Amino acid sequence: MESSEKVLYLTFDDGPIPDVTPWVLELLEQYKAKATFFCVGENVKKHRDVFELVAAAGHSVGNHTYHHISGWQTDNIPYFHDIRKCARLVKSELFRPPYGRLKPKQAQFLTRHYNVIMWDVLSGDFDENLSPEDCYENVIKSTKSGSIVVFHDSIKSEKTLKIVLPRVLKYFAEKGYMFKALSQTDQQKSSLVPAS
């Protein structure tokens, strides 16, 4: 995102998940930080109360498909139906494709109906081969003002997230950064890169 001020956009994919998402919300509150949660419809349906905590705390939400499916491995019409199914639960114009993967025709269609939000910093918190220290260094070295940073409020990422996120928030807060949520009108044009 273009920014003349010290601002970062933290994003969390794959939730909402009991224990993990509420923990993230409490930590963000300590720093008066706002973030954007790209929710999987299946998880919203199972954990509606946790989803409502996210919105109640003033964070943004986005659509991350209903079943967390890859656009590359799914025909267009079933893919769009899966997104629409999630949209009924997550009423948002923000969309992030799982794995950051879309076929050209999917991207063409979706950008007419959604603000497709990609990123420039992938924390790697989901990667079991990446140590928490490497994950932290990856975020610190790659992030600059206006960066959109991807974390995951998921079971798979929980262990690393709980070590790395407090350190990232502390580091950038001490450097005078603000943490903002993406709005429905924000759009990030970035290359499609792999994610979890």
N, C-alpha and C positions, 0 to 999 in steps of 0.2 A: 504494500500500500504506500502511496506517496505520502510523505509526512515531513513537515518542517519542525515537528516537535519530537521529543523523546517518548515514543509510544510503541508498544508491542501488542500484537494480537495473538493471545494464546488460544488454541483450539483443542478440543478433546473429542476424539472419535470413538464410536462403538458402544457407548452407554445408552441409557442409564443402567448402572449396576449397583445393587445395594452394597453398602460398605465403601465401595470405591468412590462412586460419584459424590455421596455426602461428605466423605473425607476431603475430596477436592474442593467442594463448596466451602467447607469450613476454613480450609487453608487460604483460598482466594479472599474470603471475608477478612482474614487477618491483615491482608495487604490492601484492602479496599479495591481489589482487582476485579474487573469484569472480563468474561471470556465467552467463547462461542462453543456450544456443544452440538456436534453433528451426530444425531441419534439414529440408531437402528430401530426401525418400527417394531420388530419382534420384541425388543427389550422394553420399548415404551409400553407396549401392550401388557407385558408381564409385570412391569414395575412403574405403573402410572404414578404412584405416590412420589417416587424418586424423581421422575420427569417433572412433576409439578413443583418440586423443591427448586429445580434449576430455574424455571421461569419466575418463581416467587422471589428468588434472590436477585433478579434483574439481569440475568445473563441472556444472551441470544441463543436460539436453537436453530438447527438446520437439519435437512433431510439427508440420510446416509443409506438410503434404500431400506426396504422392509427386512430382507434376508441377508444383507451384507454380501451382495453378489458382484462379481466382476463384469463390467461391460464387455470386456474382450471375450469372455467365455459365454456370453448370453446373447441370444437373438434380440433384435431391437424391441419388438412388440412386448415380449415377456419382461424385458428390462424396464420399459416404460410403465408397465402395469405394476411392477414391484415398487417403483418409485412413487407411483400414484397411491398405492396402498399405504405406504409410509406417510404420504402427504395428508391423508385423512386424519392421522394421529398427530403429526408434527406440522402444524400450520405455519409454514415458513417459505419464503422465496429463496432461501439459501440452500444450496445443494453441494455436497462433496461426494464424488464417486469413490466407492471403496477401492483401495489399491491405486487410486489416482488414474484409473484406466477407463477410457471411453473410446469407442470406435468413432471415426469422423462423423458419420451420420447421427450417432447418438449425441455427440457434442453439438452438432448443428441444431438438432431439435431441442435439446435441453437449454441451450443458451437463449432460446426464444421464450422459454417459460420460467427459467430460474436464473439466479445469479450463481454461477458455478464458481465455487471458491476453492482454489488450490493452495499452495504454500510455497515458501522458499526455504524453510527449515524443518526437516524431519528429524525428530529427536532420536528415533530408533529405540524407544522404550519397550517396544514389542519384540525386539530381536534378542533371543536367548543367547546369542553368541557375542553380544555387546555388553560389556560390564557397565554397571551404573556410572562409574567414573568416566568411561569413554562416552557414554550417553550425555553426561553433563558437559564434558569438554566439547562435544559435537555442537551442543546448543550454544554454549558461550562463544565459541569461535565463529559460528555461522550467522549469528543473530545480529541485526543492526536495526536502527530506527525504521519502523514501518513493517518489520518482518511479521509474517504469519507463521507461527510455530505449531507443529502438530505433536500432541501427546495423545494418549489413549486412556480413557477411564474404563478399563476392562480388567478382567481377572488375569489374563495373560500378562498384562503390563504392570499390574499392581505393585509387585515387589520393587521393580526399578523406579516406577513413578514415585513411590513414597520416599525414596532416597533422593531422587533428582529434582522433583518439582519444588520442594522447599528451598533448595540451594539456588535454583534458577530465579525464583521470586526474590529471594534475599539479595542475590548478586545484582540484578537489574534495578530493584528498588533502591539500593544504596547508590546506584549510579544516576538516580533521578528519573527513571523511566516510569511511565504510567502504563497500565494494562487495560486495554479497552476491548469491548465486544464488537464484533462486526455487525453492521446494521443491515436491514433488508435491501438497502440500495448499494451496498459496497460490492464491488466486483474485482476479483484479482485475475489478471491475465498472466498466467505463468505456464511454463511447459508442463506437460503431463509426465509426472515422475512416479516411480513405484512407491507405494506406502503399504501400510497394513490394512 
